[in-house]
Amino acid sequence: MKEKLIDLFEYTYHFNAEVIKVIAENRELVDDKTISLINHTLNAQQIWNARIKGETTFEVWQINPFESLQEINHKNFLKSIDLISNLDLDKRIEYQNSRGTKFENSIFEMLFHAVNHSTYHRGQINSLLRQNGITPVAADYIFYKR
C-alpha cells in the first residue's frame, strides 16, 4: 500500500509542477482565480502534512509568492513521502479543520484526500486555462503512467 501511495504523490508532484510551469509561461493570460487555485492546491497538501505531524499549517487560501510555488510543491512532496515511509498509515490522528471543528482520520485517509483534492483542483485550473486561451495540461493519471 505504501508503494501505491508514494506513486500517487509522485503523480501529484509531477502534474503540480507542470501546471505551475504552464501558468508561469502564460502569466499575462492567467486570471486571479487560477493563481488562487494553484496556491490553494499546494497549501492544502502542506496543511494535511502538517496536521499529521502536529505542525503549523499554511492558511487555506493564502497566496504565496509565485516564485516559491515550485519549492513549496517540492517540499510538500518530500514531506508526504517521509510521512508515508515512516509512519503507520492506519494510525488515527485528531486534528481541527480551518473552522476549528475537531475530526479524526487515519493517516492514509488524510494523505489520500490530499492527492484527490489536488486532482480536483488541477481540473478546475485546466478549465480556467482553456477559458483564457491556454492549452491545459493533460494531467490524467493514466497519462502519467504511459
Buried (B, 14 or more C-beta within 10 A) or exposed (E): EEEEBBBBBBBBBBBBBBBBEBBEEBEEEBEEEBBBBBBBBBBBBBBBBBBBEEEEBBEEEEEBEBEEBBEBBEBBBEBBBEBBEEBEBEEEBEBEEEEEEEEEBBBBBBBBBBBEBBBEBBBBBBEBBEEBEBEBBEBBBEEBEE
